[in-house]
Amino acid sequence: MTTEPKDVESRNSNETEQPEEEKPCLPCLLPQIMGSWTSVRASCEFLPNDNAKAKCREQMIDMAKSIKDIKSAEEVIYRAICSADDPEAFIDAEVNFAKAHNAANSTAILKWADEQEAKNIEIPERIAKIVKALRLSRGSDI
């Protein structure tokens, strides 16, 4: 029976090997970051007064100038909340933008589905489930 030698030095070493954390490349993150930036920029328009809207627009332009410094989509939104004079108003603006966007998106999907059905064109099963959920949430017949 042979035993393999063990590396005693590395076992007793003070250094702990940490696997290198894989960080996504900027081109991989860019669509998410730009999507968040666009969402936040649109949310500026839902702020309660013109001064807040103007300041928000300026902050978003400044943020776009340093896009390479942003590491995630969440960071875009977090920075916008932190830099807002009134974080509560900004969060309300984000929510109101999301509601408006979701309503427009849902309406467009349902309109498309109605047209497909009128033409007797089958809707893919995965999309049909989304359409069914949207119709149920609107109280429409399925």
C-alpha positions as CSV (number, residue, x, y, z in Angstrom):
1,M,0.0,0.0,0.0
2,T,1.5,3.3,-1.1
3,T,0.5,6.6,0.1
4,E,0.8,9.7,-1.9
5,P,2.9,12.5,-0.4
6,K,0.8,15.3,0.9
7,D,1.7,18.9,0.5
8,V,2.2,19.9,4.1
9,E,3.3,23.4,3.3
10,S,0.1,24.4,1.5
11,R,-2.0,22.8,4.1
12,N,-0.3,24.8,6.9
13,S,0.0,28.0,4.8
14,N,-1.6,31.2,6.1
15,E,-2.8,32.0,2.6
16,T,-6.2,30.7,1.7
17,E,-6.8,30.3,-1.9
18,Q,-9.9,32.1,-3.1
19,P,-11.3,31.2,-6.4
20,E,-11.2,34.2,-8.7
21,E,-14.6,35.7,-9.0
22,E,-15.8,35.8,-12.5
23,K,-16.8,39.3,-13.4
24,P,-18.9,39.8,-16.5
25,C,-17.4,41.9,-19.2
26,L,-18.7,45.4,-19.9
27,P,-20.2,44.4,-23.2
28,C,-22.1,41.6,-21.4
29,L,-23.4,44.0,-18.8
30,L,-24.1,47.0,-21.1
31,P,-27.6,45.9,-22.2
32,Q,-28.8,45.6,-18.6
33,I,-27.1,48.8,-17.5
34,M,-28.5,50.7,-20.4
35,G,-31.9,49.3,-19.7
36,S,-31.8,50.5,-16.1
37,W,-30.4,53.8,-17.2
38,T,-33.2,54.3,-19.7
39,S,-35.8,53.2,-17.0
40,V,-34.4,55.7,-14.5
41,R,-34.2,58.4,-17.1
42,A,-37.8,57.9,-18.0
43,S,-38.7,57.9,-14.3
44,C,-37.4,61.4,-14.1
45,E,-40.4,62.5,-16.0
46,F,-42.7,61.1,-13.3
47,L,-41.2,63.4,-10.6
48,P,-43.6,65.9,-9.0
49,N,-42.1,69.2,-10.2
50,D,-40.1,70.7,-13.0
51,N,-37.0,71.4,-10.9
52,A,-36.8,67.8,-9.7
53,K,-37.2,66.6,-13.3
54,A,-34.5,68.9,-14.6
55,K,-32.0,67.9,-11.9
56,C,-32.8,64.2,-12.4
57,R,-32.1,64.6,-16.2
58,E,-28.8,66.3,-15.5
59,Q,-27.8,63.5,-13.0
60,M,-28.6,60.9,-15.6
61,I,-26.5,62.6,-18.3
62,D,-23.6,62.8,-15.8
63,M,-24.0,59.1,-15.0
64,A,-24.0,58.2,-18.7
65,K,-20.6,60.0,-19.0
66,S,-19.1,57.5,-16.5
67,I,-20.9,54.3,-17.6
68,K,-17.6,52.3,-17.4
69,D,-17.6,52.9,-13.6
70,I,-21.0,51.2,-13.2
71,K,-20.8,47.5,-12.3
72,S,-24.5,46.5,-12.5
73,A,-28.0,47.5,-13.5
74,E,-29.0,47.7,-9.8
75,E,-26.2,50.2,-9.2
76,V,-27.7,52.6,-11.8
77,I,-31.0,52.7,-9.8
78,Y,-29.3,52.8,-6.4
79,R,-27.1,55.8,-7.5
80,A,-30.2,57.6,-8.7
81,I,-32.1,57.0,-5.5
82,C,-29.1,58.1,-3.4
83,S,-28.5,61.3,-5.4
84,A,-32.1,62.3,-5.4
85,D,-33.0,65.3,-3.2
86,D,-36.2,63.4,-2.2
87,P,-35.6,59.6,-2.4
88,E,-39.2,58.9,-1.5
89,A,-40.4,61.0,-4.5
90,F,-37.9,59.3,-6.7
91,I,-39.0,55.8,-5.7
92,D,-42.6,56.9,-6.2
93,A,-41.6,58.1,-9.7
94,E,-39.9,54.7,-10.4
95,V,-43.1,52.9,-9.4
96,N,-45.3,55.1,-11.4
97,F,-43.1,54.7,-14.5
98,A,-43.1,50.9,-14.0
99,K,-46.9,50.9,-13.8
100,A,-47.2,53.0,-17.0
101,H,-44.7,50.8,-18.8
102,N,-46.3,47.6,-17.7
103,A,-49.8,48.8,-18.6
104,A,-48.6,49.8,-22.1
105,N,-46.7,46.5,-22.5
106,S,-49.7,44.5,-21.4
107,T,-52.1,46.4,-23.7
108,A,-49.8,45.9,-26.7
109,I,-49.4,42.2,-26.0
110,L,-53.2,41.7,-25.7
111,K,-53.8,43.7,-28.9
112,W,-51.3,41.6,-30.8
113,A,-52.9,38.4,-29.4
114,D,-56.4,39.5,-30.4
115,E,-55.2,40.2,-33.9
116,Q,-53.5,36.8,-34.1
117,E,-56.6,35.0,-32.9
118,A,-58.8,37.0,-35.4
119,K,-56.5,35.8,-38.2
120,N,-56.7,32.2,-36.8
121,I,-52.9,32.3,-36.2
122,E,-51.8,30.1,-33.4
123,I,-50.0,31.8,-30.5
124,P,-47.1,29.8,-29.1
125,E,-47.9,28.0,-25.9
126,R,-45.5,30.0,-23.8
127,I,-46.9,33.3,-25.0
128,A,-50.5,32.0,-24.8
129,K,-49.9,31.5,-21.0
130,I,-48.8,35.1,-20.7
131,V,-51.8,36.3,-22.7
132,K,-54.1,34.2,-20.5
133,A,-52.6,35.7,-17.3
134,L,-52.9,39.2,-18.7
135,R,-56.5,38.6,-19.6
136,L,-57.3,37.2,-16.2
137,S,-55.7,40.1,-14.4
138,R,-57.8,42.4,-16.5
139,G,-60.9,40.5,-15.8
140,S,-61.4,39.6,-19.5
141,D,-62.8,36.4,-20.8
142,I,-60.2,33.9,-21.8
